[in-house]
Structures are given as C-alpha cells and as structure tokens.
Amino acid sequence: MPTIEMTIPLWGLAVFIVWTIAVVVLLLAVRIRHLSAGGSPKDFGMQNDESLLWRLFRVQSNLVENLPLYLGVVFLLTIRGVSGTVIDSIVVVYIAFRLLHSLIHIAGLNPLFRLLSLVIQLACLVALTALAIF
C-alpha cells in the first residue's frame, strides 16, 4: 500500500491528537490529586468555572467534540489531493486557535476570548471544507 506523505493538515491532526492526549493526562493527574486530597468523585460533574478540574473536563470534552470535525476536513483534503499554501496557512491558524482556546479555558480567562477563538476556528473549518469540496 502506498504511503501518504505528512502534509501540514496531517501534521495539524497529529498536533491535535497529541494535545488532546496531553489534556486527558493533565485531567487525570488533577482528578487523582483531587481524590487523594479527600475530594469526592461527585465533584467531577459539578459545574464550577472556578475549579481547574471542571475547566479541564470542559477542555477535554471540547477537544473530543471538535476532533472529528477536523479529522473529516483532513480526510477530504487528503482524499481529494487538495493542498497548497492557502490550505497550509488556514490549518496553522486553525490549530493555533484550537490550542489557544484550550489554554484560555484552562487558565479561566474571559470567556469572550474563547468565543473569539471559536469563531476563528469555525471560519477556518468552513473555509477548509469549501476548498476541499470545490
């Protein structure tokens, strides 16, 4: 079977996956620390934007929700053989804002920054999808 070279969209996918795994590991570490300090497992599902545990849970959930969207776009781009500087640039912007979105959420910064990051990511996904299809 022929191999497909690593393109910028595929590297973006690799970064997305590694980042998701890193967040899961960090979430597990925070959960273990929480439990070892006498915390309750019930706290894991309690919405509390002040809690690092809750913010990490939301970041992990958000990453898992968005990974299939990006995976689908990469699949379309790869299967259709669509590539170039424009595609690569949009992918870099998407991945940068995907990571920034997570960091803003983990740090508990103003949610408006997360929203702006999300809007930029969505615009990138729409543009990449359009470029892959047309």
Backbone bond lengths (Angstrom), bond angles and torsions (degrees), N, CA, C in turn:
res aa  C-N    CA-C-N  psi(-1)  N-CA   C-N-CA  omega(-1)  CA-C   N-CA-C  phi
1 M - - - 1.447 - - 1.530 108.33 -
2 P 1.328 117.31 132.72 1.464 119.20 -179.42 1.528 110.81 -69.80
3 T 1.302 114.51 146.97 1.467 118.73 178.27 1.521 109.32 -92.57
4 I 1.314 115.18 151.22 1.458 121.93 177.29 1.520 106.95 -102.32
5 E 1.321 116.20 129.94 1.460 120.21 178.89 1.519 110.81 -65.34
6 M 1.319 115.45 151.04 1.464 120.62 176.78 1.525 108.30 -72.84
7 T 1.312 115.13 115.65 1.459 122.31 177.00 1.524 108.36 -99.23
8 I 1.317 116.31 172.57 1.470 119.66 177.19 1.533 110.76 -60.31
9 P 1.353 119.26 -43.33 1.473 117.70 176.45 1.531 112.88 -60.34
10 L 1.336 117.55 -38.15 1.468 119.79 177.71 1.524 111.27 -69.91
11 W 1.324 117.52 -37.82 1.469 119.96 175.10 1.532 109.60 -63.77
12 G 1.334 116.47 -38.78 1.464 119.99 176.00 1.511 111.11 -59.86
13 L 1.337 116.24 -41.05 1.465 120.57 177.34 1.524 110.67 -62.95
14 A 1.330 116.53 -42.47 1.470 120.28 178.63 1.533 110.61 -61.86
15 V 1.329 117.10 -43.18 1.468 120.95 178.64 1.529 109.95 -63.25
16 F 1.328 116.75 -43.64 1.466 122.15 179.10 1.531 109.94 -58.12
17 I 1.324 116.85 -46.81 1.467 121.24 -178.94 1.527 110.93 -64.84
18 V 1.330 117.04 -46.71 1.473 120.47 -179.47 1.525 110.09 -62.84
19 W 1.333 117.68 -41.29 1.462 120.98 178.34 1.532 110.97 -62.84
20 T 1.337 116.73 -41.88 1.463 120.40 178.38 1.527 110.60 -62.02
21 I 1.314 116.82 -43.59 1.470 120.65 177.52 1.528 110.28 -62.47
22 A 1.315 117.80 -42.49 1.470 121.20 179.68 1.522 111.03 -61.52
23 V 1.328 117.28 -41.56 1.467 120.75 178.83 1.527 110.15 -65.97
24 V 1.325 117.89 -39.76 1.469 120.87 177.95 1.528 109.85 -62.53
25 V 1.323 117.45 -42.82 1.465 121.18 178.77 1.533 109.92 -63.18
26 L 1.322 116.59 -43.39 1.464 120.04 178.58 1.530 110.64 -63.82
27 L 1.324 116.79 -41.75 1.461 120.49 177.45 1.525 111.19 -61.72
28 L 1.321 116.82 -43.04 1.470 119.87 177.42 1.522 111.41 -61.56
29 A 1.324 116.65 -42.25 1.468 120.22 179.21 1.530 110.93 -62.15
30 V 1.328 116.79 -42.52 1.469 120.58 179.80 1.525 110.29 -68.15
31 R 1.333 117.39 -37.62 1.470 120.48 177.41 1.527 110.88 -64.80
32 I 1.317 116.44 -44.34 1.466 120.29 179.56 1.525 110.02 -62.86
33 R 1.329 116.57 -43.17 1.471 120.46 178.06 1.520 110.21 -62.28
34 H 1.318 116.99 -41.49 1.464 122.30 179.69 1.535 110.52 -61.52
35 L 1.332 116.07 -46.70 1.474 120.05 -179.26 1.522 111.55 -68.07
36 S 1.320 117.15 -39.63 1.469 119.82 -178.33 1.525 111.72 -69.31
37 A 1.339 116.54 -20.81 1.467 120.44 177.00 1.527 111.37 -89.45
38 G 1.341 116.79 8.40 1.457 120.58 177.51 1.522 114.35 94.40
39 G 1.320 116.87 7.35 1.462 120.26 178.84 1.519 111.43 -70.95
40 S 1.305 115.55 162.34 1.454 121.85 -177.69 1.530 110.87 -99.86
41 P 1.336 117.01 145.27 1.473 119.53 173.02 1.529 111.99 -60.84
42 K 1.313 117.61 -23.33 1.464 121.30 178.30 1.527 110.82 -62.00
43 D 1.329 116.81 -26.64 1.460 121.17 -179.21 1.529 112.07 -66.26
44 F 1.331 117.12 -20.77 1.464 120.59 -176.64 1.519 111.79 -63.57
45 G 1.304 117.80 -32.26 1.453 121.07 -176.34 1.511 114.90 -101.77
46 M 1.325 116.45 4.70 1.463 119.96 -177.55 1.525 110.26 -89.45
47 Q 1.333 115.15 120.02 1.450 119.81 179.87 1.519 110.23 -65.88
48 N 1.328 114.70 122.96 1.455 121.22 179.36 1.525 106.95 -159.04
49 D 1.319 116.53 99.06 1.457 120.76 -176.44 1.526 113.35 -64.35
50 E 1.313 117.06 -13.01 1.465 121.10 176.92 1.521 111.43 -82.38
51 S 1.312 117.15 -16.39 1.460 122.49 -174.81 1.528 111.33 -89.96
52 L 1.330 116.38 125.13 1.465 120.87 175.43 1.520 110.23 -60.19
53 L 1.303 116.79 -36.94 1.457 121.48 178.62 1.529 110.45 -58.45
54 W 1.317 117.21 -48.00 1.459 121.08 179.91 1.537 111.12 -65.73
55 R 1.335 116.61 -43.48 1.469 119.59 -178.58 1.525 110.78 -63.87
56 L 1.326 117.36 -40.73 1.471 120.10 177.58 1.523 111.18 -65.63
57 F 1.316 116.77 -39.15 1.461 120.63 176.44 1.521 110.23 -59.53
58 R 1.331 116.82 -45.37 1.471 120.95 179.67 1.527 111.15 -66.08
59 V 1.326 117.48 -39.50 1.473 120.39 177.90 1.517 109.99 -62.65
60 Q 1.328 116.18 -45.84 1.465 120.37 -179.98 1.529 110.12 -62.11
61 S 1.297 117.21 -44.40 1.469 120.78 178.59 1.524 111.04 -61.59
62 N 1.317 116.04 -43.22 1.462 120.72 -179.34 1.522 111.29 -64.57
63 L 1.319 116.99 -40.36 1.464 120.36 177.50 1.527 110.98 -62.70
64 V 1.323 116.15 -45.68 1.469 120.63 -179.38 1.528 110.28 -64.58
65 E 1.322 117.66 -35.65 1.465 121.05 178.35 1.525 112.04 -68.42
66 N 1.332 117.17 -35.24 1.458 121.01 -174.41 1.523 114.21 -91.65
67 L 1.311 117.26 -19.99 1.465 120.22 -179.53 1.528 112.32 -57.94
68 P 1.339 120.05 -44.79 1.483 118.64 179.36 1.533 113.31 -61.58
69 L 1.324 117.54 -33.61 1.462 120.12 178.49 1.521 110.61 -62.91
70 Y 1.327 115.30 -48.49 1.461 118.70 179.97 1.526 110.35 -67.47
71 L 1.312 117.23 -39.67 1.459 121.29 178.01 1.531 110.41 -58.40
72 G 1.319 116.88 -42.75 1.460 120.61 177.93 1.517 112.50 -62.15
73 V 1.325 116.65 -42.25 1.461 120.82 178.50 1.528 110.26 -63.62
74 V 1.330 116.73 -44.64 1.462 120.25 178.98 1.528 110.26 -62.59
75 F 1.319 116.40 -39.91 1.463 120.67 177.37 1.533 110.17 -59.04
76 L 1.327 116.65 -49.64 1.462 120.41 179.11 1.526 111.56 -59.18
77 L 1.316 116.51 -47.85 1.470 120.43 -179.55 1.527 111.12 -59.97
78 T 1.321 116.23 -44.29 1.464 121.14 -176.10 1.522 111.19 -69.38
79 I 1.319 117.19 -47.82 1.468 121.37 -178.59 1.527 111.18 -64.10
80 R 1.317 116.09 -39.00 1.466 120.09 -178.93 1.519 112.10 -81.99
81 G 1.338 117.53 -11.04 1.467 120.33 179.85 1.521 113.15 71.34
82 V 1.326 115.99 27.83 1.460 120.92 -179.30 1.530 107.98 -87.60
83 S 1.320 115.36 125.38 1.465 119.44 -179.10 1.524 109.17 -154.82
84 G 1.308 115.34 177.45 1.454 120.74 177.77 1.512 112.04 137.28
85 T 1.302 114.16 177.39 1.461 121.32 -176.11 1.531 111.80 -62.16
86 V 1.326 117.14 -39.54 1.473 120.46 -179.13 1.525 109.53 -64.45
87 I 1.324 116.90 -47.39 1.472 121.42 178.60 1.520 109.56 -58.67
88 D 1.322 116.40 -50.34 1.471 120.76 -178.17 1.527 111.57 -59.25
89 S 1.325 116.46 -41.27 1.469 120.16 -179.70 1.523 111.35 -65.00
90 I 1.328 116.55 -43.72 1.465 119.90 179.65 1.525 110.50 -64.63
91 V 1.330 116.84 -39.30 1.469 120.58 178.29 1.525 110.24 -62.51
92 V 1.325 117.60 -44.56 1.466 120.80 179.82 1.528 110.17 -61.07
93 V 1.330 116.93 -43.33 1.468 120.39 178.21 1.531 109.80 -63.00
94 Y 1.338 116.70 -44.67 1.468 120.23 -179.75 1.533 111.02 -58.79
95 I 1.323 116.45 -51.54 1.470 120.06 -177.29 1.526 110.51 -64.15
96 A 1.324 117.48 -40.83 1.470 120.24 179.27 1.529 110.53 -60.05
97 F 1.323 116.91 -44.30 1.467 119.77 -179.02 1.526 112.09 -76.62
98 R 1.334 117.23 -24.30 1.476 120.25 173.83 1.533 108.77 -66.21
99 L 1.332 116.55 -45.05 1.468 120.98 178.46 1.525 110.77 -67.58
100 L 1.329 116.68 -43.36 1.460 121.01 179.11 1.529 110.88 -60.37
101 H 1.319 116.46 -41.55 1.467 121.59 177.93 1.531 109.99 -55.75
102 S 1.325 116.21 -47.27 1.468 120.70 179.63 1.526 111.37 -62.20
103 L 1.322 116.21 -45.79 1.468 120.23 -177.79 1.524 111.56 -64.43
104 I 1.323 116.92 -39.58 1.470 120.98 177.49 1.527 109.50 -61.72
105 H 1.326 115.63 -43.11 1.466 119.85 -179.14 1.529 111.18 -67.34
106 I 1.328 116.78 -44.97 1.472 120.63 179.87 1.529 110.41 -60.22
107 A 1.320 116.10 -42.28 1.464 120.64 -177.93 1.530 112.42 -74.34
108 G 1.326 117.23 -12.93 1.463 120.30 179.90 1.517 112.74 73.00
109 L 1.328 116.84 29.70 1.465 120.50 -179.85 1.523 110.82 -76.85
110 N 1.307 115.76 175.21 1.456 123.03 -177.95 1.532 110.76 -49.92
111 P 1.339 117.59 124.17 1.468 121.01 -179.66 1.531 114.16 -59.76
112 L 1.317 117.63 -20.79 1.467 119.43 177.26 1.528 111.16 -63.31
113 F 1.342 116.76 -32.51 1.463 119.97 176.47 1.530 110.27 -65.83
114 R 1.327 116.25 -38.82 1.472 120.69 176.81 1.518 109.88 -63.89
115 L 1.323 116.62 -43.23 1.456 120.88 -179.94 1.530 110.99 -61.39
116 L 1.319 117.06 -45.44 1.463 120.97 177.91 1.525 110.33 -59.89
117 S 1.312 116.23 -44.24 1.463 120.83 178.26 1.523 110.78 -61.63
118 L 1.313 116.66 -41.48 1.462 121.26 179.55 1.532 111.43 -64.35
119 V 1.322 116.77 -41.55 1.466 120.93 178.86 1.527 109.95 -62.18
120 I 1.322 117.22 -42.60 1.474 120.88 178.83 1.523 109.92 -63.94
121 Q 1.329 116.93 -42.80 1.469 120.18 178.34 1.522 111.19 -61.37
122 L 1.314 116.49 -44.78 1.458 120.66 -179.28 1.531 110.32 -62.31
123 A 1.319 116.73 -43.06 1.466 120.45 177.89 1.533 110.45 -60.18
124 C 1.320 116.42 -40.69 1.469 120.37 177.88 1.525 111.05 -63.48
125 L 1.327 117.41 -45.17 1.470 120.46 179.50 1.522 111.65 -62.63
126 V 1.322 116.59 -41.83 1.465 120.17 178.40 1.521 110.28 -63.45
127 A 1.327 116.69 -44.94 1.466 120.55 179.64 1.528 111.18 -63.17
128 L 1.324 117.35 -45.13 1.462 120.70 179.14 1.522 111.75 -63.09
129 T 1.324 116.03 -40.14 1.469 119.90 178.95 1.531 110.15 -64.18
130 A 1.317 116.17 -45.37 1.471 120.02 178.87 1.533 110.63 -61.34
131 L 1.318 116.75 -43.84 1.471 120.26 -179.86 1.532 111.37 -66.09
132 A 1.322 116.38 -32.91 1.474 119.91 179.56 1.528 110.95 -73.20
133 I 1.324 117.18 -33.61 1.464 120.95 -176.03 1.531 111.80 -84.34
134 F 1.337 115.95 -44.34 1.462 119.68 -173.80 1.484 109.12 -101.28
